[in-house]
């Protein structure tokens, strides 16, 4: 199975993370893209992600590029996914 284009990096018990993931879930459903949620503190998480993004969690990546940290604007995510204007 391919990794979805959208990755949301989170920490356990993080309300800000929950809010960001909710926005990503909503926009992903609207444009037909799935996402994965990765806890940066989990033992099996890539340590490079923890080192790079650990102090800015939550972070949303699209195709490996950071689109938002701490919060994400829905229109920014749509543009990142569609490469154009927000419908």
URNORDA-V436281 format. One line per field, one symbol per residue. psi: psi as a letter, one per 30 degrees, with the letter a starting at -180 (. if undefined). Layout:
BEGIN
psi: ???
END
This chain:
BEGIN
psi: kkklfkkjkllkhjeeeeeeeeeeeeeeeeghkllkkkjffkegkjfeeeeefeggklkkkkhgkkekkelkkeeeeeeeefgalk.
END
